[in-house]
Amino acid sequence: MTTAPQSVLIPSNAGMRLIAQLTIFNKGDFNRLRDYITENYAPEALEVAATKARLVEFKAVYRMSGKLRIDRVIAADKHQALAVVEGEKGDFYMVQMVVSEDYPHKVLVCTFNKGAEA
């Protein structure tokens, strides 16, 4: 792929949410990440996993992997994105982001699954 993987995500509402979340994550600012989740996740997503539980997971990923960069985009459309991200320590995650069709495109699904191959 000759273009940066992020450029594939920019036209996607889900992709933009993923980029924003990873940017905050990579700064290690978990107070801001908590605010981001609270403000941008749909209530039904927070019923599945509350903000606090999501923060625990993100902190664990940060401790294990460090900063994350988008390695490649598997698929992206207006409301869904699937990407492989690589941690500073060389591990990989498959990340899925699904947002609502209605503005402001709140996050419905955000999953990180460790072990995706490069």
C-alpha positions in Angstrom: 0.0 0.0 0.0 1.5 3.3 -1.1 -0.6 5.5 1.1 -0.6 5.7 4.9 -3.2 3.4 6.4 -4.8 6.4 8.3 -5.7 8.0 5.0 -8.1 5.0 4.3 -9.8 5.7 7.6 -10.4 9.4 7.2 -13.5 9.2 5.0 -15.1 6.8 7.5 -16.9 8.0 10.6 -15.7 4.9 12.4 -12.2 5.4 11.1 -12.1 9.0 12.4 -13.3 7.8 15.8 -10.6 5.1 15.8 -7.9 7.7 14.9 -9.1 10.1 17.6 -9.2 7.3 20.3 -5.7 6.0 19.3 -4.3 9.6 19.4 -5.5 10.1 23.0 -4.4 6.5 23.9 -0.9 7.1 22.6 -0.5 10.2 24.8 -1.2 8.0 27.8 -3.7 10.5 29.0 -6.2 8.2 30.6 -8.3 11.0 32.2 -8.9 12.4 28.7 -9.5 8.9 27.3 -12.1 8.3 30.1 -13.8 11.6 29.0 -13.6 10.5 25.3 -15.3 7.2 26.1 -18.0 8.8 28.2 -18.8 11.5 25.6 -18.4 9.4 22.4 -19.6 5.9 23.2 -23.3 5.0 22.8 -25.2 4.2 26.0 -25.8 0.6 24.8 -22.0 0.2 24.3 -21.4 1.4 27.9 -24.0 -1.2 29.1 -21.9 -3.9 27.6 -18.7 -2.6 29.2 -18.7 0.5 31.4 -16.2 3.3 31.0 -14.2 2.1 34.0 -13.9 -1.4 32.6 -12.8 -0.1 29.2 -10.2 2.1 30.9 -8.8 -1.0 32.7 -8.5 -2.8 29.4 -6.8 0.2 27.7 -4.4 0.7 30.5 -3.4 -3.0 30.3 -2.9 -2.8 26.6 -0.8 0.4 27.1 1.4 -1.4 29.7 1.8 -4.5 27.6 2.3 -2.9 24.2 3.1 0.8 24.6 1.8 3.2 21.9 -0.1 1.8 19.0 0.2 2.6 15.3 -2.1 1.5 12.5 -0.3 -1.1 10.5 -3.0 -1.7 7.9 -6.7 -1.3 7.3 -8.5 -4.5 6.6 -11.8 -2.9 5.8 -13.5 0.5 6.2 -16.8 1.9 5.2 -18.8 4.9 6.5 -19.8 3.3 9.9 -17.3 0.4 10.4 -13.6 0.0 10.4 -11.4 -3.0 10.9 -7.6 -2.5 11.3 -4.5 -4.1 12.5 -2.5 -2.0 14.9 1.1 -2.7 16.1 2.3 -1.9 19.5 5.8 -0.4 20.3 6.8 -3.8 21.7 6.1 -5.6 18.4 2.7 -7.2 19.2 -0.4 -6.8 17.1 -4.1 -6.3 17.7 -7.1 -6.5 15.5 -9.3 -3.5 16.2 -12.9 -3.2 15.2 -14.8 0.1 15.5 -18.5 0.4 14.7 -20.4 3.7 15.0 -24.1 4.6 14.8 -25.4 5.9 11.4 -26.9 9.0 13.0 -24.8 12.0 13.9 -22.8 12.3 16.1 -21.8 8.7 15.2 -21.4 7.4 18.7 -19.3 4.2 19.1 -21.4 1.1 19.3 -18.5 -1.5 19.2 -14.8 -1.2 19.9 -12.9 -4.4 20.3 -9.2 -5.1 20.6 -8.1 -8.7 20.0 -4.5 -9.5 20.6 -2.6 -11.8 18.3 -3.3 -10.6 14.8 -0.5 -11.5 12.4 1.4 -8.8 10.5 
